[in-house]
Each structure stands twice: as C-alpha cells, then as structure tokens.
Amino acid sequence: MGEFSDPLSPRRLPLRWLYPANWCAGGFREQLKYLRRHPELRRSADKLSDRAGKQVWKIVLPQELGGAAVALKFCRGKKPWRYIFDLSPSAREWRNYRALYELGIPAAEVLAYGEKRYFGILYRSFIVTRYIEGTRNGTDFMPGGALRDDVAMRRRFCELVAPQLAKLHRHRFFHKALHPRNVLWRGATTEDMEIFFIDLARGRICTEEEELRRAVLFDLYTPLRDLELPTEEGGAFLAAYLENFPDAPFSREELEAELRAFCRHEKFYNVIDFPAGS
C-alpha cells in the first residue's frame, strides 16, 4: 500500500484509480451476487434510512447463504461530475472504515462496495456492511429520544464516544458527520454498553494545523449540538476527550470559548451552557 492510498496517511489522495472500483470480502461473493439479483429484497418495511441521497435497507440473507443480516446502502452523488476523477462516496466510506479498523475503533464491518459509471460519470454506488444485531443509535439520548431521561445511560454513551473521537483526532482524522444517529450502541446496562461508528463517507485526514483545529471544533460541536447536554455532562464529555488527546490544539478553557462562538452553516449556537434540567 502506497502513501497516497494508505487510509491514515496525511498524503492520501481521493483519486479513484488508486483504489479498486469494486471490492468484496472473501467469502461474501455469492451473497453479493444474490443481493444484486434480487432488488425486490429492498422493501420499504426494511428501510433503515432515506436521507441526503442515501438509502439504507436491512436485508436478511437466506439460510443457504448463511442467514446473516446485512445493511445495504445506495448513494447517489449530488454532483455526479465531481466524481469523474474522485472516489465514489461508497469507496470513500470503505477507505475511512479501514482507517478506523487500523486504529482499533469499533465500527461496522464492510463486506463489499461497488459503483456504476457512464463514461466516467458516477451514477450510483453502494456499500454493504454486516448488520450489528441488537443495536440502536444515539438519537435515543437526544431531546425527545426514548432514553433521554436515562441519565446514567446517556452519560455512559458519551463516556464511550469521547475517547474514540479523541483517538481519531490524534491521528488527524476528521469525521465530519458525528451525529448521534451515526453511532450505534447496545447493552442493557452501563457496564455492558458498547458503541459502533457508522456512516463514514465524509471523513478525511487533516494536513494543516488550522484545518485540524477546525475539525476538532466541528466534530465536538456536532454531537453536543444534537444531544443538548446539561453543562455538567457537556463538561464531562470535553474532559474525557482532552484526557485522551493531551496534545489537543486547545486548552479546556479555549475549547469551551471556541465552542460557544462556533458557527456552523452560518448559525451560532451555544453548546456549552445548558441548564441542569435539560
């Protein structure tokens, strides 16, 4: 593997001829053929997500092919011309999953990905991951979520996410879509809770210090904005993050000040100061 295709290299490039256009894990070829031959498996009742040009289904394979459940995601590029030379969203996601695997960060297992192009212009791409049984996602802990009032589980979720995000940033990896919906979790108690990262297509490596500073703020702002944590819990999240990133480009005081003034999509929102009753 060269430095321009190494998933953790600061010099990695998104040029599509550096990576395979289609890839399949060993032992999954027959299952992939089955998924391609049976589009009727993508039933609306099994649709897990349909947003921003992405559709995701849970599909259970027949017993003769192992009987496992997989998540199949189709992506349609919003600007097809931009992918003439660049990786498809699914290939980007596969590359980013490999980065997390190398770092030992829990994430979904990629089984296959591929694309369809016409004269080099991307029409559609797909990625298949192993469905992680028994999981829910972090929207449970957002305002209005099913477990919003379970403070112990909400705290534990944050305790697990913060160190993994710090590990990504230590290696200059910018997640860019760390919404709670993109972190799966399972477990009946705080002691056995575990998390898994998904939906990594937007991730990239930061090459400049200013870019890393922006990435740190962006990736912290996103879950804090969605979760609306009370000030004490938000502080605990930042403390756990900084404990695992001693060389972070901000002190605790600087980080809180920057997050109070952070602007995303031309909107300011204070993610630090929430009342205890939130």
Order of alpha helices (4+ residues) and beta strands (2+ residues): beta-alpha-beta-beta-beta-alpha-beta-beta-beta-alpha-beta-beta-beta-beta-alpha-alpha-alpha-beta-beta
